[in-house]
Amino acid sequence: MSKFTRENIVSKWFVINYNKPSRSKALLFALTVFAISGINAQEDTTGKKLEEVVVTGQYRPQSLKNSVYNVKVIPQERIRLRNANNVQQILSTELGFRLVNDNTLGTTDVQMMGMSGRSIKILLDGVPIVDRNDVRESLGQIDVNTIEKIEIVEGPMSVSYGTDALAGVINIITKKGKGDNLSVTAKVHEETAADEYYPFSYQGLHQQNLGVNWQKKAWNVSAGLTHIDFNGYGGDDFGRAKSWKPKEQYLGHIRLGYRTEKLNVYYRIDGLDETITSRGAISQAYTVFDQRYFSKRLMHQLQGEWFANDRLQINSILSYTDYSRRTRSTKSDFIAGTTVLTTEDGHQDTAKFNTGVFRTTVQYRISDKVSLQPGIDINRDEASGQRILGNPVIMDYAFFVSSEIKPTAAINIRPGLRFIKNSKYDAPPVIPSLNGRWAITDDLNVRVGYAYGFRSPALRELYFNFIDANHSIIGNPNLKAETSNSMNASFNWSAVKKRDFTYTAVLGGFYNQFKNLIDYGFDANNPTVTTLINVTEHKTTGVTLENTFTYQHLRATLGASYIGRYNLYSDDPTYKQENMPSFVWTPEVNSNITYTWEKINTQFALFYKFTGKRPAYQLATINGQTNAVLTEIGAFHLADFTVSKNLFKLFTLGAGVKNIFDVTTLTNTSTDSGGGHSTGGPVPMSYGRSYFVSLAFQWNKK
């Protein structure tokens, strides 16, 4: 990038932010070619896969085939091949998931099956993760190098997991030590940001990871540290202000475990230190306004399992999370050579959230046909800060009980009830659910379920006031709890099972009806103020079809979904029009393909998803008359291609291209600029096509 004429005035303030000469594209290309021509592959080339074992929502770990719930699993091998930098990227090509970016704050939310992130329960080894606001930004604050697999249960899981589980549960399960050994792992990942890159620093994305695991008989100790540095992308002519905010993260963990035949107990601490930098553009007066957001999280968890005998098992969780996000705003005058803290509302603020969880369940097998699981769940949430009203504390006490009844070997029925007492809102007196599985044949399973879901208003929605140049959200302490009636069904068919070829299909459908859904709206007493309100009614429905094929060293999935969201104005006589639909629909198609070229022991992977237009009705005033009009967010294709190879048994080299179709923004016909978040204008999706190489090291000593 060429220098500009005012450099003598401002260079001492931001010379470090200049774009460095990009001399590394040749390096990336050479390493990509080298990856394809390497020596050994880490992947098992048999093409066979052991039956998946799941734990989310189960009484004890069991096979995916025998689970009462339809659990989706993203295995460790797929996660490794993705070379993703956060969980959001892993989910981006899964059916039913959609990412929503906020470039102003540098955060990304995730939606599932037509529902926003606030309705999704995010768990780390079964423990809820704390988020600052109503987006699931924590998915971008988890070290992907520690993940063993991700389990997803769609639909309300309120009986088992309580609030926030209206849309479903995402359980991120971390790696555990296996066998008596000492292992050391390390990884370096270099990635461009579209056409911007500089080796190991400045432009592009740079990741380094180091991990150690020691296992000796009953004892296990592990620790890891990951550093991720993203220098942002785009911006003004001076390379200072960025449309995609620079972000630096340090992620670490320490785990100490003890396991015998009867007892399994461990303590784990996870830490986060994140800095997001929002650098302002240079004004005509040679001043700039900068903001930095500092997030810190310490998550402690103590978990234990006691296997008293073959009938009785007790599981307990005790966790405490301390999370804070500090905003620091400054104004710099390059001519005067000064930098001062700004004094406007919200410019200097620290919001603190801490959560304590105690959960105990007892699994008792009364007979071969009946098992019982009672449990207690106690949660304490506290918040404080300049923009938080008072120092609120919410206590939630719950007793839940469920049973697995197996009248025959082919039928499994699971009824459940949850009883709740909350210190701040009127919770439903009882939350019921009923799920069942019928194995019609060894190859055909039918699952059906009904659940009454609920979600309590979070502290951030009740008491958090968030006002800046781009956001205006006032908490509402009078919010009611959301509730839902949900039904789902699925058919799982293993159609072909031969030596070299298998084919399975899962056809599913769901219908959700929500009451008092929490959303953004205008204050009835002051229409210039945005607040959170309860929407009387909302619905989502849809169907999904997922197919899995394996043939020798090829494994492929092909899925499709059609998801509908309720059109509120279809039942409103004021705005209802002729032929106005009750639901607006979005189609999706996805595919994951992996192939092992045995001759050179190299793995190739392609991850693809098409997301159709997302229509919605909104109110618009035209020629002085207000009507409900149809708006649309444009369709798009996402695709990643990766190559992976082992080198000299100790190293794994990966390379590839992400966002092959170079998606940056989506068209949006909405003109709405009101609400807490503007819905008008182009929708940001990505900074474009990028390329990466990674080198991983793994050493094991028996």
Beta strands, then each sheet from edge to edge (+ up, - down):
strand 1: 53-54
strand 2: 62-63
strand 3: 71-74
strand 4: 97-102
strand 5: 107-112
strand 6: 120-124
strand 7: 127-128
strand 8: 147-154
strand 9: 168-174
strand 10: 181-191
strand 11: 205-216
strand 12: 219-230
strand 13: 247-259
strand 14: 263-278
strand 15: 287-307
strand 16: 312-333
strand 17: 338-341
strand 18: 348-365
strand 19: 370-384
strand 20: 393-408
strand 21: 411-422
strand 22: 431-439
strand 23: 444-455
strand 24: 466-467
strand 25: 472-473
strand 26: 482-497
strand 27: 501-523
strand 28: 526-551
strand 29: 554-566
strand 30: 583-597
strand 31: 602-611
strand 32: 614-622
strand 33: 625-633
strand 34: 636-647
strand 35: 651-658
strand 36: 665-666
strand 37: 683-684
strand 38: 690-701
sheet 1: 1+ 2-
sheet 2: 3+ 8- 9+ 6+ 7-
sheet 3: 4+ 5-
sheet 4: 17+ 16- 15+ 14- 13+ 12- 11+ 10- 38+ 35- 34+ 31- 30+ 29- 28+ 27- 26+ 23- 22+ 21- 20+ 19- 18+
sheet 5: 24+ 25-
sheet 6: 32+ 33-
sheet 7: 36+ 37-
end
